Amino acid sequence: MGLNTHGISVVRIDYAPYGENPPHIHPRASEILIVLEGTLLAGFVTSNPKNHLISKVLNKGDVFVFPFGLIHFQFNTENTYAVTIAALGGQNPGVITIANATFGSNPPINPDILARAFQLDKKVVKYLQAVF
């Protein structure tokens, strides 16, 4: 929900058993996540050149902050449901899911470019583009 003119958004996220919020970024906001129920692995990757993964297993009552514009994710590590509340520092934080944007762009990114960037066979890139 956007809280118009207040510069903040709040969202409830329900995770199925072993469900995830896949790697994504918010191009216009930082995020704070509060675990209401369940156990999650949450993490983000720092920027170049280190690309260091910072992650933590979170339990009920734990809080985790995702810095502005960094790739981050959440994964439900248990065979039970999990629930979080996330607050984002902007009423329109945006979201870019990394795999969808990379392999599902329209028109598609040239497979040669992605094959080199990800050090993959071009056939693998074409397969990924087909499923996204």
Backbone as a chain_set.jsonl record, in Angstrom:
{"seq": "MGLNTHGISVVRIDYAPYGENPPHIHPRASEILIVLEGTLLAGFVTSNPKNHLISKVLNKGDVFVFPFGLIHFQFNTENTYAVTIAALGGQNPGVITIANATFGSNPPINPDILARAFQLDKKVVKYLQAVF", "coords": {"N": [[0.85, -1.165, 0.0], [0.624, 2.162, -0.884], [1.405, 5.069, 0.826], [0.279, 7.828, 0.139], [1.951, 10.871, -0.4], [3.435, 10.628, 1.907], [5.825, 9.392, 1.606], [6.437, 6.647, 1.942], [6.025, 3.094, 1.701], [4.132, 0.209, 2.502], [4.005, -3.292, 2.864], [2.516, -6.51, 3.117], [3.862, -9.724, 3.144], [3.24, -12.991, 2.3], [4.577, -16.155, 2.642], [4.722, -19.256, 1.085], [5.288, -22.656, 2.241], [8.709, -23.268, 1.93], [8.793, -21.266, 0.057], [9.688, -18.335, -1.901], [10.859, -14.948, -2.234], [12.116, -13.901, -4.986], [15.501, -12.971, -6.12], [15.771, -9.482, -6.401], [15.489, -5.92, -7.019], [14.885, -2.671, -5.603], [14.559, 0.168, -7.237], [14.199, 2.724, -6.249], [14.22, 2.877, -3.449], [15.079, 2.021, -0.037], [14.641, -0.884, 2.092], [12.949, -2.244, 4.898], [12.495, -5.174, 6.692], [10.268, -7.076, 8.615], [9.826, -9.937, 10.492], [6.915, -11.674, 11.041], [5.825, -14.209, 11.384], [7.22, -17.503, 11.252], [10.295, -18.673, 9.623], [12.924, -17.263, 7.867], [15.442, -17.09, 5.311], [17.262, -14.343, 4.619], [18.81, -11.997, 2.457], [21.317, -9.856, 0.932], [23.291, -8.557, -1.795], [26.343, -6.92, -1.921], [27.638, -4.04, -3.719], [29.626, -3.858, -6.805], [33.228, -3.834, -6.502], [33.243, -6.13, -4.948], [30.892, -7.701, -4.507], [29.712, -9.019, -2.278], [27.933, -11.388, -0.394], [25.573, -10.797, 2.033], [23.882, -12.285, 4.525], [21.25, -13.684, 6.577], [19.614, -15.874, 8.841], [16.348, -15.426, 9.72], [14.039, -15.121, 12.377], [10.792, -15.146, 14.001], [9.953, -11.874, 14.907], [12.43, -10.818, 14.248], [14.393, -8.368, 12.465], [15.414, -6.987, 9.34], [17.459, -5.101, 7.155], [17.446, -3.924, 3.842], [19.636, -2.385, 1.761], [19.279, 0.548, -0.311], [18.665, -0.031, -3.691], [20.172, -2.439, -3.929], [20.649, -5.883, -4.89], [18.459, -8.237, -3.535], [16.854, -10.802, -1.482], [14.407, -13.172, -0.172], [13.88, -16.25, 1.5], [11.834, -18.876, 2.457], [12.682, -21.092, 4.805], [11.471, -23.257, 5.926], [8.958, -25.909, 6.296], [6.528, -24.684, 6.709], [4.172, -21.943, 6.799], [5.222, -18.534, 6.326], [5.269, -15.114, 7.387], [5.709, -11.699, 6.643], [6.221, -8.184, 7.217], [6.982, -5.504, 5.193], [8.548, -2.397, 4.911], [9.065, 0.31, 2.808], [11.183, 2.918, 1.745], [9.743, 4.963, 0.198], [6.951, 6.116, -1.729], [6.602, 5.016, -4.173], [8.415, 2.651, -4.756], [9.233, 0.896, -6.755], [10.049, -2.191, -8.465], [12.334, -4.572, -9.618], [12.641, -7.656, -10.796], [15.31, -9.746, -10.967], [15.923, -12.092, -12.623], [13.629, -12.208, -14.284], [13.736, -9.694, -15.576], [16.192, -9.879, -16.882], [16.16, -12.267, -18.456], [13.638, -12.256, -19.497], [13.05, -9.96, -20.918], [11.432, -7.642, -23.193], [11.767, -6.265, -26.24], [13.771, -9.313, -26.468], [17.019, -9.512, -24.879], [19.972, -9.743, -26.759], [21.014, -13.064, -27.218], [23.755, -13.708, -27.449], [25.038, -11.706, -26.016], [24.122, -12.16, -23.377], [25.063, -14.781, -23.025], [27.837, -14.408, -22.983], [28.047, -12.642, -20.797], [27.084, -14.16, -18.619], [28.608, -16.379, -18.826], [27.634, -18.688, -20.136], [26.42, -21.36, -22.211], [25.076, -20.556, -25.375], [22.717, -21.896, -26.034], [21.629, -22.513, -23.555], [21.017, -19.954, -22.64], [19.048, -19.235, -24.522], [17.112, -21.129, -23.843], [16.486, -20.282, -21.21], [15.455, -17.744, -21.811], [13.17, -18.531, -23.134], [11.598, -19.677, -21.1], [11.115, -17.57, -19.43]], "CA": [[0.0, 0.0, 0.0], [1.341, 3.429, -0.907], [0.858, 6.094, 1.711], [0.514, 9.001, -0.702], [2.56, 12.088, 0.134], [4.185, 10.355, 3.14], [7.145, 8.881, 1.249], [6.663, 5.293, 2.46], [5.112, 2.033, 1.28], [4.116, -0.936, 3.421], [3.444, -4.473, 2.217], [2.548, -7.789, 3.826], [4.282, -10.801, 2.244], [2.975, -14.337, 2.804], [5.437, -17.121, 1.97], [4.352, -20.674, 1.166], [6.419, -23.475, 2.68], [9.848, -23.242, 1.01], [8.572, -20.229, -0.946], [10.71, -17.289, -1.924], [10.759, -13.686, -2.943], [13.384, -14.095, -5.693], [16.39, -11.808, -6.184], [15.174, -8.307, -7.009], [15.934, -4.637, -6.475], [13.962, -1.541, -5.596], [15.422, 1.235, -7.745], [13.953, 4.027, -5.627], [13.961, 2.801, -2.006], [15.587, 1.004, 0.886], [13.543, -1.688, 2.636], [13.118, -2.89, 6.198], [11.641, -6.36, 6.743], [9.988, -7.561, 9.966], [9.235, -11.274, 10.429], [5.793, -11.849, 11.969], [5.682, -15.658, 11.611], [8.072, -18.365, 10.446], [11.744, -18.534, 9.545], [13.361, -16.908, 6.513], [16.803, -16.692, 4.995], [17.207, -13.077, 3.895], [20.152, -11.54, 2.146], [21.559, -8.924, -0.17], [24.634, -8.601, -2.351], [26.926, -5.588, -2.004], [27.945, -3.618, -5.084], [30.951, -4.167, -7.364], [33.763, -5.045, -7.095], [33.267, -7.292, -4.048], [29.695, -8.531, -4.64], [29.694, -9.838, -1.063], [26.61, -11.761, 0.103], [25.303, -10.623, 3.458], [22.615, -12.983, 4.743], [20.967, -14.086, 7.959], [18.364, -16.588, 9.086], [15.494, -14.572, 10.548], [12.922, -15.752, 13.065], [9.726, -14.243, 14.433], [10.414, -10.701, 15.641], [13.678, -10.289, 13.706], [14.306, -7.279, 11.498], [16.548, -6.972, 8.417], [17.405, -3.941, 6.264], [18.018, -4.073, 2.513], [20.009, -1.042, 1.301], [18.763, 1.128, -1.543], [19.16, -0.449, -4.989], [20.97, -3.666, -3.967], [19.928, -7.138, -5.124], [18.147, -8.915, -2.287], [15.913, -11.925, -1.586], [13.989, -13.869, 1.04], [13.539, -17.649, 1.249], [11.244, -19.57, 3.605], [13.501, -22.301, 4.99], [10.708, -24.277, 6.648], [7.762, -26.494, 5.682], [5.377, -23.986, 7.291], [4.014, -20.619, 6.218], [5.91, -17.418, 6.968], [4.63, -13.828, 7.096], [6.52, -10.534, 6.964], [5.806, -6.84, 6.831], [8.109, -4.735, 4.672], [8.334, -0.968, 4.708], [10.018, 0.824, 1.834], [11.348, 4.358, 1.874], [9.221, 5.717, -0.928], [5.595, 5.673, -2.039], [6.686, 4.274, -5.428], [9.789, 2.141, -4.728], [9.543, 0.1, -7.929], [10.669, -3.503, -8.246], [12.881, -5.233, -10.794], [13.053, -9.022, -10.494], [16.516, -9.874, -11.772], [15.811, -13.112, -13.676], [12.588, -11.804, -15.228], [14.208, -8.575, -16.381], [17.335, -10.288, -17.697], [15.837, -13.301, -19.438], [12.281, -12.083, -20.004], [12.824, -8.63, -21.477], [10.715, -7.602, -24.458], [12.299, -7.439, -26.927], [14.818, -10.014, -25.704], [18.432, -9.139, -24.997], [20.68, -10.649, -27.663], [21.558, -14.209, -26.476], [25.218, -13.67, -27.427], [25.442, -10.817, -24.926], [23.881, -12.854, -22.103], [25.952, -15.948, -22.952], [29.148, -13.912, -22.534], [27.942, -12.039, -19.462], [26.869, -15.192, -17.602], [29.493, -17.495, -19.156], [26.747, -19.809, -20.416], [26.217, -21.734, -23.602], [23.984, -19.788, -25.976], [21.501, -22.723, -25.966], [21.086, -22.341, -22.204], [20.418, -18.617, -22.616], [17.8, -19.286, -25.292], [16.153, -21.877, -23.025], [16.044, -19.398, -20.132], [14.593, -16.713, -22.392], [11.883, -19.152, -23.487], [10.782, -19.941, -19.904], [10.76, -16.31, -18.793]], "C": [[0.893, 1.223, 0.0], [0.656, 4.42, 0.009], [1.158, 7.427, 1.049], [0.936, 10.214, 0.107], [3.337, 11.87, 1.435], [5.542, 9.73, 2.874], [7.456, 7.506, 1.789], [5.633, 4.353, 1.854], [5.231, 0.9, 2.279], [3.436, -2.094, 2.719], [3.544, -5.672, 3.156], [2.916, -8.845, 2.79], [4.024, -12.128, 2.951], [3.781, -15.318, 1.976], [4.879, -18.524, 2.169], [5.529, -21.442, 1.763], [7.473, -23.56, 1.573], [9.672, -22.23, -0.122], [9.65, -19.154, -0.868], [10.194, -16.011, -2.563], [12.093, -13.602, -3.676], [14.225, -12.825, -5.752], [15.782, -10.668, -7.006], [15.811, -7.058, -6.415], [14.745, -3.685, -6.424], [14.793, -0.334, -6.025], [15.249, 2.582, -7.051], [13.768, 3.961, -4.11], [14.824, 1.76, -1.305], [14.384, 0.269, 1.451], [13.922, -2.209, 4.013], [12.068, -3.987, 6.295], [11.503, -6.818, 8.188], [9.291, -8.915, 9.831], [8.148, -11.388, 11.498], [5.6, -13.309, 12.347], [6.69, -16.388, 10.75], [9.551, -18.035, 10.532], [12.131, -18.29, 8.096], [14.868, -16.749, 6.461], [16.672, -15.424, 4.159], [18.633, -12.638, 3.6], [20.17, -10.519, 1.041], [23.013, -9.03, -0.585], [25.141, -7.168, -2.467], [27.294, -5.28, -3.456], [29.357, -4.045, -5.508], [32.014, -3.368, -6.621], [33.658, -6.28, -6.214], [32.086, -8.228, -4.222], [29.573, -9.527, -3.486], [28.252, -10.12, -0.629], [26.555, -11.558, 1.606], [23.928, -11.227, 3.698], [22.487, -13.398, 6.197], [19.669, -14.875, 7.985], [17.579, -15.756, 10.094], [14.349, -15.38, 11.138], [11.906, -14.698, 13.478], [10.293, -13.117, 15.293], [11.704, -10.095, 15.113], [13.406, -9.244, 12.626], [15.573, -7.3, 10.641], [16.37, -5.785, 7.48], [18.11, -4.268, 4.951], [18.349, -2.674, 2.001], [19.446, -0.71, -0.084], [19.457, 0.519, -2.77], [19.968, -1.726, -5.048], [20.082, -4.887, -4.198], [19.714, -7.818, -3.781], [17.053, -9.957, -2.496], [15.481, -12.36, -0.194], [13.571, -15.282, 0.643], [13.013, -18.269, 2.539], [11.94, -20.913, 3.747], [12.74, -23.466, 5.604], [9.511, -24.774, 5.842], [6.497, -25.958, 6.358], [5.292, -22.615, 6.62], [4.823, -19.596, 7.008], [5.216, -16.13, 6.518], [5.585, -12.717, 7.514], [5.755, -9.26, 6.634], [7.081, -6.14, 6.353], [7.674, -3.284, 4.523], [9.449, -0.471, 3.806], [10.014, 2.343, 1.874], [10.958, 5.137, 0.642], [7.832, 5.225, -1.258], [5.532, 4.948, -3.366], [8.094, 3.699, -5.558], [10.208, 1.402, -5.99], [10.113, -1.25, -7.536], [11.128, -4.039, -9.593], [13.351, -6.605, -10.347], [14.155, -9.386, -11.481], [16.361, -10.877, -12.92], [14.778, -12.709, -14.724], [13.072, -10.691, -16.149], [15.316, -8.997, -17.34], [16.939, -11.246, -18.813], [14.446, -13.137, -20.046], [11.998, -10.722, -20.598], [12.135, -8.723, -22.833], [11.011, -6.272, -25.138], [13.445, -8.065, -26.139], [16.202, -9.401, -25.919], [19.096, -10.18, -25.896], [21.312, -11.794, -26.863], [23.086, -14.24, -26.424], [25.722, -12.814, -26.266], [25.274, -11.517, -23.583], [24.786, -14.068, -21.942], [27.341, -15.516, -22.464], [29.085, -13.396, -21.095], [27.845, -13.084, -18.359], [27.749, -16.426, -17.811], [28.687, -18.776, -19.318], [26.769, -20.13, -21.904], [25.006, -20.971, -24.128], [22.669, -20.571, -25.937], [20.838, -22.593, -24.605], [20.391, -20.987, -22.097], [19.084, -18.628, -23.358], [16.727, -20.059, -24.532], [15.6, -20.975, -21.908], [15.142, -18.297, -20.662], [13.221, -17.273, -22.742], [10.993, -19.365, -22.255], [10.415, -18.663, -19.151], [9.935, -15.471, -19.732]], "O": [[1.823, 1.312, 0.801], [-0.564, 4.578, -0.046], [2.159, 8.076, 1.353], [0.358, 10.533, 1.146], [3.846, 12.832, 2.01], [6.332, 9.55, 3.8], [8.616, 7.207, 2.072], [4.515, 4.757, 1.534], [6.302, 0.658, 2.835], [2.414, -1.913, 2.056], [4.521, -5.829, 3.888], [2.359, -8.866, 1.693], [4.519, -12.364, 4.053], [3.689, -15.321, 0.748], [4.598, -18.93, 3.296], [6.649, -20.932, 1.789], [7.161, -23.883, 0.427], [10.34, -22.333, -1.151], [10.413, -19.078, 0.094], [9.226, -16.011, -3.324], [13.107, -13.268, -3.062], [13.731, -11.733, -5.47], [15.343, -10.86, -8.14], [16.566, -7.125, -5.445], [13.741, -3.875, -7.111], [15.638, 0.137, -5.265], [16.064, 3.485, -7.243], [13.213, 4.892, -3.528], [15.239, 0.764, -1.896], [13.248, 0.724, 1.317], [15.073, -2.569, 4.259], [10.892, -3.757, 6.015], [12.497, -6.936, 8.905], [8.281, -9.028, 9.136], [8.408, -11.223, 12.69], [5.255, -13.62, 13.487], [6.991, -15.951, 9.639], [9.998, -17.249, 11.367], [11.714, -19.027, 7.203], [15.497, -16.33, 7.433], [16.037, -15.438, 3.105], [19.546, -12.876, 4.391], [19.194, -10.332, 0.315], [23.857, -9.523, 0.164], [24.469, -6.306, -3.034], [27.262, -6.164, -4.312], [30.157, -4.519, -4.701], [31.7, -2.28, -6.139], [33.954, -7.382, -6.677], [32.251, -9.441, -4.099], [29.358, -10.721, -3.697], [27.446, -9.198, -0.511], [27.384, -12.08, 2.352], [22.93, -10.756, 3.153], [23.465, -13.456, 6.942], [18.736, -14.577, 7.239], [18.074, -15.427, 11.172], [13.764, -16.227, 10.463], [12.141, -13.5, 13.319], [11.009, -13.354, 16.265], [12.05, -8.974, 15.484], [12.36, -9.235, 11.977], [16.662, -7.591, 11.135], [15.252, -5.492, 7.055], [19.214, -4.813, 4.94], [17.447, -1.856, 1.823], [19.181, -1.594, -0.9], [20.683, 0.55, -2.875], [20.428, -2.088, -6.13], [18.93, -4.929, -3.768], [20.644, -7.964, -2.987], [16.407, -9.996, -3.543], [16.079, -11.986, 0.815], [12.982, -15.488, -0.418], [13.662, -18.198, 3.582], [11.793, -21.781, 2.887], [13.3, -24.547, 5.785], [9.103, -24.162, 4.855], [5.525, -26.688, 6.551], [6.232, -22.184, 5.953], [5.075, -19.769, 8.201], [4.654, -16.059, 5.425], [6.191, -12.77, 8.584], [4.783, -9.266, 5.88], [8.116, -6.18, 7.019], [6.569, -2.994, 4.065], [10.622, -0.786, 4.009], [8.965, 2.971, 2.019], [11.764, 5.893, 0.101], [7.544, 4.04, -1.09], [4.518, 4.32, -3.673], [8.888, 4.183, -6.364], [11.4, 1.289, -6.274], [10.598, -1.434, -6.42], [10.401, -3.969, -10.584], [14.332, -6.724, -9.612], [13.95, -9.337, -12.694], [16.642, -10.541, -14.07], [15.024, -12.852, -15.921], [12.846, -10.736, -17.359], [15.371, -8.528, -18.477], [17.329, -11.068, -19.967], [14.116, -13.818, -21.017], [10.836, -10.353, -20.77], [12.233, -9.733, -23.53], [10.55, -5.236, -24.661], [14.02, -7.431, -25.254], [16.51, -8.856, -26.98], [18.801, -11.37, -25.791], [22.068, -11.537, -25.926], [23.656, -14.746, -25.458], [26.709, -13.155, -25.614], [26.174, -11.477, -22.744], [25.233, -14.357, -20.832], [27.945, -16.187, -21.626], [29.965, -13.681, -20.283], [28.443, -12.929, -17.294], [27.647, -17.4, -17.065], [29.003, -19.808, -18.727], [27.092, -19.284, -22.737], [24.03, -20.767, -23.406], [21.605, -19.964, -25.819], [19.611, -22.565, -24.513], [19.304, -20.885, -21.528], [18.097, -18.084, -22.864], [15.554, -19.685, -24.572], [14.389, -20.918, -21.693], [14.154, -17.952, -20.015], [12.219, -16.563, -22.654], [9.771, -19.248, -22.35], [9.504, -18.673, -18.323], [9.533, -14.363, -19.379]]}, "num_chains": 1, "name": "protein.A"}
